[in-house]
Amino acid sequence: MAAGGPVDVVVPVYGAHAFFLRCLASLRRHTDLARHRLIVVLDGPGQEPVRAPAEEAGALVLQNDERRGFVVSANRGMAATAHDVVLLNSDTEVTAGWLEKLRAAAYSDEAVATVTPFSNNATLVSLPRAFEVNALPAGLDVDAFGRLVESVSQRTYPRLPTGVGVCFYVKRRALTAVGPFDEERFGLGYGEENDFCMRARRAGFVHVLDDATFVYHAGQRSFGAARPALARSAMRALTRAHPDYLRLIADFMRSDPLAPARARVAQALRPARRHPPSGAPRRIVHVVHGWPPFDRAGTETYARGLVTRQAPDREVGVYARIADPERTLGEATELMDAGARVRLVVNNFTQRDPRSRNALADGRLAKDFARFVDQQAPELVHVHHLAGHAASLVDVLRRRRVPYVYQVQDWWALCARTNLLHATRALCPGPAAGRCARCLPLTRIAPAGMWNRLLYLRRAAVMRGVLRDASAIVMGSQFVLDSYRSLGWLEKADVVPYGIEFREAAGPRSPVTRPVRFAVLGSVMPHKGVHVAVAAFREIAPDAATLDVWGDERIRPDYAAELRGLLSPAVRFRGPFDESQRAEVFASMDVLVAPSLGLESFGLAVREAQARGVPVVASRRGALVEAVRPGVDGELFEPDDVAGLAALVRRLAERPETIDAWRRALPAVKLMDDHAREIDEVYARVLGGGRR
């Protein structure tokens, strides 16, 4: 076939229909389907939801009478044409010019048999990090990242030991010479394209990367729980058929011929480099229990704010946790965010071992973290939170003599519920093995009564050791230090109040009128006391005052049901909001309500409200008492006092000019840039040999 001839795109489909529909939409957007044909192979019954959309796109639709597996379906699709083919996974999304670029690479050399593009999730051609599952870089969608990859390409077409079946251009000449995929050996899937490529190598063909093309791959959507077993079986079959396969892959990994192409992409993703502040670490790793946009609570948002300020002038790595029910403990996704490397490690809290499930110790996580630390070679590690990981990660740092700063974001070190709020929603006087075991059992393994006490004793010993060995301890409020000190857990620490992410100037606000607009913002959880605010508005007339509840009710469906039972005409559940709507959300409120029952360690949302000209009424609990001056720029009420909060709401509805006076008295709020400089001073002291 000539280089300019048509190409047929073969997409086998088994389940994961929503992903295929996204794939189909991208094909229609970026492929000339009047010139090139789409062949969709439906693997067995039950694929009807995708037949009509495929036919509407002009595809030739083939369907197996029963499930035959990926390999049989791929062969059937490739046999239905005499043209070159691209074998495309159904959970991919293509980008602009993809097919023309792949075809150009295929005909750059007569010996080329297959072409594979870059992908985020495609082993040796993964991008930005090879042999990892990568998320799209933060701030870029599939098409934007495709444009970036193309913009830095030099179209050198480096050679590969094997193509990757995620998106696999195969010249008809090679198919004719080598034959189809081996259905007998590779059954349902995995390894078939590697076997084909090894046979093609023996026939004198070569395989290349098209470094100008990016194809997105969601990954692991069709095989489910069978995936690990299929992969192991395929590897056994592959190495039996081709004893030199593993050596070829090892040689490729060692020489890494794709490194220059990946480096060009990585460089384009990094902000312009500056010199780090004097004494600050040049290489740093942050450990945190979640990462935006997957988790948007205060600690995660704060940690990202710090990282985005450090990444322009140093090498920054982040080790964070992510939930993904379709993957197992310890599997990871790599993300490039503002120039920082973020490794998102799966932990769904489903493991049987209570030490692992309760973040005390886990060998798999420790091994992965050790590898990450060795790759990043940090001068210092900043531990924001170990929940979702394991306290034993600190052992990795101890063995390598890497100093770490431990940031006390809450009471998790001494309270498995994080905020000293008992299961009965009463404030706890402090940890004790028996009391903690009754409040939150860590295991059901018999004899549970004994094991829970022992686990809590072990937990206390481990976490005391984590705090003891930290080179510095940082926290956001004096209240946190006083609390830890009174409970006998700490004597000294650096109190460094946080800064907020607030860049735009707060616009002028009109005088407050009825109905006064109150709002609750954040996690819809019992310890945040949302039920107190909702209950307080049951007797409030909606023409006097309203309450908007901003947050995701799906986190705790049982609690959401409780809140729905308290609903009144004055209350609206608004759900979560996108970060781009943040200014609009704050502009929609006259007063922020912070009704927390659990201890608050700082109150980022409270400070942001104040910076945007929104006064706050808050429960008299934790560090919130440091944020509000009663009667001056807001008011405090007793925690869990529904009647007291309702009376305060009525008073403000009757005299809304009080809120205007509070606005005028709001304090100046520290910004994150200033806070980041203060944290660098702590780092510099640690690296200079000083301790708290």
Buried (B, 14 or more C-beta within 10 A) or exposed (E): BEEEEBBBBBBBBBBBBEBBBBBBEBBBEBBEEEEBBBBBBBBBEEBEEBBEBBEEBEBBBBBBEEBBBBBBBBBBBBBBBEBBBBBBBBBBBBBBBBBBBBBBBBBBEEEBBBBBBBBBBBBBBBBBBBEBBBBBBBEBEBBEBBBBBBEBBEBBBBBBBBBBBBBBBBBBBBBEBBEBBBBEBBBBBBBBBBBBBBBBBEEEBBBBBBBBBBBBBBBBBBBEEEBEEBEEBBBEBBEEBBEEBEEBBEEBEEEEEBEEBBEBBBEEBBEEEEEBBEEBBBBBBBBBBBBBEBBBBBBBBBBBBBBBBBBBBBBBBBBBBBBBEBBBBBBBBBBBBBBBBBBBBBBBEEBEBBBBBBBBBBEBBBEBBBEBBEEBEBBBBBBBBBBBBBBBBBBBBEEEEBBBBBBBBBBBBBBBBBBBBBEEBEBBEBBBBEEBBBBBBBBEEEEBEEBBBBBBBBBBEBBBBBBEBBBBBBBBBEBBBEBBEEBEBBEEBBBBBBBBBBEEEBEEBEEBEEBBBBBBBBBBBBBBBBBBBBBBBBEBBBEBBBBBBBBBBEEBEEBBEBBEEBBBEBBBBBEEBEEEEBBEBBBBBBBBBBBBBBBBBBBBBBBBBBBBBBBBBBBBBBBBBBBBBEEEBBBBBEBBBBEBBBEBBBEBBEEBEBBBEBBEEBEEBBBBEEBBEBBBBBBBBBBEEEEB
